[in-house]
Amino acid sequence: MSSCLRHALLALCLFSFGSAAQQSPNIILVVLDDLGWRDVGYMGNPFIETPTLDRLASEGLVFTNAYANSPNCAPSRAAIMSGLYAPRTDVYTMFTGDMGEDNLRRVLTPPNKMYLKPSVVTLAETLQAAGYHTAHIGKWNLGTGKKRGPEGQGFDVNIGGHRGGHPQNGYFAPYNLPGLEQAPKGEYLTDRLSQEAVNFIEQHHNERFFIYLSHFAPHFPYQAPADLLEKYQQKKQDAETRGHIFAEEFAAMVESVDRGLADILSTLRKHQLDNNTLIVVTSDNGGATYISYLPPLRGQKSLLYEGGIRVPMLFWWPGTIEAQQSAVPTIGIDLYPTLATSAKATPPPHLDGTDLSPLFDNTEAQLPRQNLFWYFPAYIAGMTEDANDRVFQQRPAAVIRQGDWKLIQYLDSDAVELYNLVNDVGERNNVAEQNLQIRNALQTSLNQWLAEMEAPLPLEPNPSYSASAEEKIANSWWRKMRLRFNKYFPQSNL
């Protein structure tokens, strides 16, 4: 072979390799904590300003029917990292499913893990094996240490990640978080986490990187930097004169995340990486009543109604993802196969999520999936805004969404709820009795899935349960007063 031909072939190979590398983007996965479906400007929030997110949304792919895998954080984050439904990870809820008084719980809940099994191959491990430098920055919530913490689950760097679900010392340093021990006193946590992402990009801008920027914000305690807090205090005064109630600390916390994203985008542009970086932004569950802007959805975090599980979700990758909106239902476990495909990485077999990349340039593409599922075998104690249950916020339940329909099947009784989410996104009208054929078909599909997942079922009766105790607490005067308050001041009117 002539020298000229060898040089030509080498140049062609280098060109092909370079093109392939360009097609395998850097990845930044941003997950917020307790950010509700409408807590950002591009989803119609009338109060919170998110100019950076709004720009990403206008240039990228927005999923308007996006869901978290759970109404609370640990199982949702386990699903994102594993690509698996809860029955495969045994991460069902926060801490324990046995919340509330023992004699009020009708069934025994299955043991709950607070970490990922050693057999789980995480998203970070898959990307790491594909040559990515990986950084976990922020909330982990799935264990601590060299095995269960981020450093044992595929991340080269761990900044802030431990078992805890929120910053125990608050959002101002000192934080008592790993990797942030030397933070200057008074520094704001959200700003620091965004800066750590900027630093990682600076260090690895000539290499492929995966950043899991997992913000604690806007989870309580509600604390915000002074400049943004002052801004929203003034805005709140103006908003209240129009008959709305907004939490200024919460709004300022969300904008602080947005402000950090602006710095990240500026760094990407500085190194000419913006066209070869895929950014995904979502939340681990829905927002909190009277804090998030939840209308017209029913429920809040910890509940399986739409307010507890429907979340914002956007994908941004200039030149690859077209600006568009999609009503295709998506869920947290879809992130793993989608990001692995985008990275040209090899994921483990049998992920439960669906690759969304066919929708990047064609929202009419058909995905090989018909149903979304939830399995939540836990009791959540506390007051409820739902008059149908006067004892628990959430009882053990399994859920299926198929097309426009959503069915909730309770696991401690024979109660079933059926909603048409197109006609009734607020889930106010249970039409299970009026649509027996649809209800039965959905129950059959749900029960088949539960069997395939080998979900712990049926749940065993709780020997400590007392029907009379439940009736007494349900009819107590303070419960009746709360229900009367919810009747006249429902979240949907705020």
N, C-alpha and C positions, 0 to 999 in steps of 0.2 A: 504494500500500500504506500502510495507516495506521501511525502511529507505534507504537501498542500492538502491532500484529501484527509489525512489524520487531523490536521488543524481545523479543517472545515467541520468534520464530525464532532470534534471536541467542542467547537463553538456552538454547534447545534444542541449538543447535550447540555451545555451550560445554560443556553437560552431556555431549553425545555425545563431544566431544573428550576431556573429562576422564575419562570411562569408558574410552575406548580407551587413554588414557595409563595408567590403572590396570591395564589388561590387558597392558601391555608393561612387564614388571618390570625393576627393577635386577637385574643378574646378577653373582654372585660364583662364579667357577670356581676351586676349590681342588684342586690336584694335588700329591700328596706323591711323594717319591722313594724307591723300594724299600719301600713299605708293602705287606706281604703280605696275602693274602685274609683271614686271621684275626688280623690285628694290631690289631684294634679290639674294644672290648667287645661291641658289638652283633652281631658276627660270631662271638662265642663265645670270645674270648681270655680265658684264666683269670688273666692276670697284669697286663696293661696296662689302666689306668683311663682311659676316654675318656667322661666324663659328658656333655659337650656333643654329641659325635657320637652318642652313644646317644640323646640327646633328639631330635636331628634325625632319626635313623632311626625313632624311635617315632612321630614326627609326619609322616614323609614316605614316599617310595617307595624301597625298598631292592631293588636287583637282586642276586640271589644267584648268577647265572651271568654276571657281568660280566668283561670281558677288556680287557687292554691290547693295542694293535696289534703290540707287539713285546716280546720278553723283555728288552730294554734301552732306555735312556731316550731318546736322541735321535730314533730313528725313531718311538717312541711319541708324543713331543711334536710331531713333525712331522705325524703323523696327526691329532692333536687340533686343531692350528691350521689344517690344510688340509682336513680332511674326506675325505682321499684315502688309498687303500692305497699301500703302499711302492713298487710298480713305477711309480706315477705321479709320485712325488717324488724317487726315486732316493736316498732316505735309508733305508739298510738296517740300519745298525748303528752302533756307536761307533767313530770313527776309521777303521778298516779291517776288512775281512772276512778279511784274510790274517794271522790270529793263529797262533802256534805255528810250529814249524820248517817251512821251505819244503818239505823233502823228505818231510814227513808229510802234506801237503795234496794230495789226489787231483785236485782241479780248481782252476782259476783263478776267483776271485770277481770280480763286476763292480765297476766304480768306484763308490765310495760318496761321496755328498755329505754335508756337515755343515751345510747351510743350505737354505732354501727357495728354489725357483726364482722369478725375478721374475714369472713368469706365474701363480703361485699367489695367489689372493685369500684372505687369511687370515680367520679368524673375527673377529678384531679389526677388520679393514678393513670387513667386512660390517656389524658393529654400529656402527662409527664413522659409516658412511654413513647409518645409520638414526637418527643423532642422539645416540648414546651417547658420553659421555666415557669414555675407555679408559685403564686403567692396568695395566702389567705390573710385578709385584712378585715378585722372586726369581729362580729358575732359568729360563734361556732355552734354552741349549744348542744353538742353531741359527744361530750366527754373531754377529758383533760389528760395530757401527758403524751409520752412518746408513741403509744399505741392507739389511743382513742382520740387524742387531740389532732389538729390539722397536720402536725408534723409527722404523724403516723398514718395519714390517710392521703398521701400524695402531694403534699405541699412542701416546697423547698423552704419557704419562709412562713412563719406564723406571727402575726402582729395582732394581739388583742383577743385571740380565740381561746376560749375555755368552756367549761360546762355551763356556766351561768347564762341566763337568758336576757339580762339587762345589766347595765353598768351599776354595780352595787354602790359605788361611791358617787354616783351621779356623772354628769357630762362634763364637769370641770375637774382638771387635774388637781391632786393626784388621783389616778384612776384605779390602781390596784389591778391592772390587766397585764398579762405577759407581753413582753416586748415594749411596753410603754412605761416602765418603771421610772425612767429619767425624765418624764414629761415635765416641762416647766409649770409651776403652780398657776392655776387659773386658765390654762390652755383649754380650748373647747374640743371635745372628743371627735365630733363629726368632721371638723376642719382638719384635725390631725390624721384621721383615717384617710381622707381624700389626699392629703399631702403625702402619706405613705405610698399611695397608689402612684402619684406623680413621681416619687423617688424611684419606685420600682421600674417604671417606664424609662426613666433616665438611665438607669443602670443596665437595662436590657433592650434598648431601642434597636440594637443591631441583631437581636435574636428574637425568636418567637416566644411570646409570653402569654400566660393565662393568669388573670387577676380575679379572684373572687372577693369583690368589695362588698362585704356583708355588714351593712350599717346597723347599729343599735337603734338609731333614730327611725321614726319618731315615737318609739316606745317610751312609756313613762320611765323615770320621772321626767315631767315636762319642763325642760330647762333649755334656754336658748341664748345665743350671744346677744349682748346688749343692743347693738345697732339694729338687728332684725326684730328683736322684741319690741323696741320702741316704735318701729315702723308699723308693726301689726297691732299694737295697742291703739294707735291712732286709727288704723283701718277698722278695727273692731268697733270703735265708737261710732264711726260713720255707718258701719253695717248694721249695728243694733237699731239705729234710727229707722232702718228699712224693715225691721221685724225679723231679722236673722240673729242667731247666736253662733259665734265662732270662738274657738280657743286660740288665742294669739300665740301662746308658747308653742303649740303644736304646729301652727302655720309657719312660724319662724324656723322650727326644726326641719320642716320639709324643704323650705327654701335654702337652708344651710347645706343640705345634700345637693340641691340643684347648683348652688354656687361652687361646690367642690367639683361637680361634673364639668363645669365651665373650665376650671383649671386643668382638668384631665384632658379635655378636648384641645385646649391651647397647647399642651405638651405634645399631644399626638401630631398636631399641625406643625409644630416646631421641628419635629423629626420626620415629617412627611409620611406619617403612619396612618393618617385619618382614612385613606382609601383602602388600607389593608388591615383594618381593625373592626371586628364585630363587637358591638356593645348591646347587651341585653339588660333591660331594667324591669323589675317586677317587685312584688311584695310577698311575704311569707304567709299572710292571712289578711282578712278584712280588718276594718278599722273599729274603733271603740265608740259606742253610743255617746252622743253629746260632745265628742271630741272630733271624730271624723265627720265628713259631709256625706252621709249615707243615702239620702233620698235618691231614687224611690225604692231602694232595696229594703227588705226586712231583715232584722237581726243585726248582729255585730260579731266581732271576733269571739271565738269559742262556740258559736252556733253554726249549724249546717244550713241555715237559710242563706240566701245569696249575699247578704251583708257580711257574713262571716267567712266566705270562701271566694267570692268574686274579687279579682284584683286587677290593677293595671298591668299591662305587659307590652313592651315594644322591643323591636329588633332594628338596629341601625348598622348598615354596612354599605357605605357609598359605592356606587358602581356595580353592586351585586344585588342589593335589595331595593326594589322600587318603592317610591312613596305611595302608600295605600293603606286601607283599613280592611280587616277581615273579620267577619262574624263567625268564623269557624271556631267551635269550642276547643280550647286548649287547656293544658293543665301542667303543673310543675314538673312532673316526670318526663314531659316532652323535651325539656331543655337538654338533658343528657344526650339522647340520640341526635338531636339537631346540632348541638355544638360539636359532637364527635364527627358527624358527617362533614360539617364545615371545615374542621381541622384535618380532614383525611386521616383520622385516627381510627383504630380498630376497637370498638367497644366490646364488652363481654356479651355473650349470647343471652337471649331471653330477657332483655330489658322490657319493662312494661310500657314505657313511653313510646310516642310516635314521632318520627322525624318530620319536622315542619318545613324543612328547607325547600320542598317542592312549591311552597306558597311564596317563597321569596320574590319570584317574578311572575307568579300566576296565582292569584287568590281563588281562581276557579278550579284549581287542581283538586283531585279527589284523594283524600287520605284514607289509608286502609284501616279505618276505625269507625265504629258506629256509636260507641258508648263511652262515657266517663263514669268512674266509680269512686265512692268514698266508703271507708270502713272505720268507724269511730266508736269503739266499744268502751266509752267512758262517760262518767257523770261529771258535769260541771256545775258546781254549787253557785249560789248567789241569786240575787233578784233577777227576774226576767221581765221583758216587755211583752211576752207572749202569754195572753190570757188562757191559752189552751193548757199550759202547764204552770201551776202555781207553786211548784216546789223547787225544780231545777231549771237552770238556764238551758242545759242540754242533757238529754238522756242518751244512752247507747243507741246508735242507729247506723244503718247502712243506706247509701244513696246511689241512685243511678240517674244520669242525664242522658236522654236519647232524643236527638233532634230538639224539638221545642218543649219536650216533656221532662219533668223532674219528679221522681218518686222518692219519698223518705219512708223507710221501713224501720220502725223502732224495734229494738232487740230485747226490751224488757216488758213488752206487751204486744198485742196484735194490732196496734194503731198503725195506720198508713196514711200518708198525705200525698196528694198528687196535684201538681201545678203545671199550667201551660205558661212557660216563661215569656212567650211572645205577647200573649193577651194579658198576662198577670205577672210581670217581673217582680212586683212587690210581694208575691206569694200570699195574697190576702184571701183567696178563694180556693179552699180545698175541694177539688172536683173528683175525688176518688170514687164516690158513690155514683156519680153521673157518667163515669167513663170506665165501666167495669172491664171491658175488653182490653183497653189500653193498660189499665192498672194491672190486670192479671198477666199480660204479656211482659210488662216491665218487671214485675215481681219474679217471673220465671227467669228472665235474663239476669236479674240481680242475684238470685239464689244460685244460678249456675256459676256465675263469676265467683261468689263466695266459696263455693265448693272447689272450684279450680284453684283458688288462692289458698285453700286449706285454712281459711279463717277460723279462729277458735269459736265454734258455735255448736249447739246452742249454748248460751251463757247460763251457767248454773244458778238456780234460785238462791237468794241470800237468806240463810236461816235466821238472821237477825232482823229481817224486814218485818215491819208492823204496819198493816193497812190502816189501823186506827190512828197510829202516829202520823202517817202521811195525811190522812183526812183532817186531823187536828191542825197540823201546820198549814195545810192548804186553805183552811177556813179561818185562820187567825186574823185578828183585826188589822194587823200591820200589813199582811199580804193583801187584804182587801183594799186598804188605803193605797198601796202601791199600784194595784191594778186600776183603781179609779184615777190615779195620777196619769198612768200610761194611756188611759182612754182619752183624757182631755188634753194631754201634752205628748202625743206620740212623736217619735223621732222624725217621722215623715213630714211633720209640720214645721220642722225647724228650718 
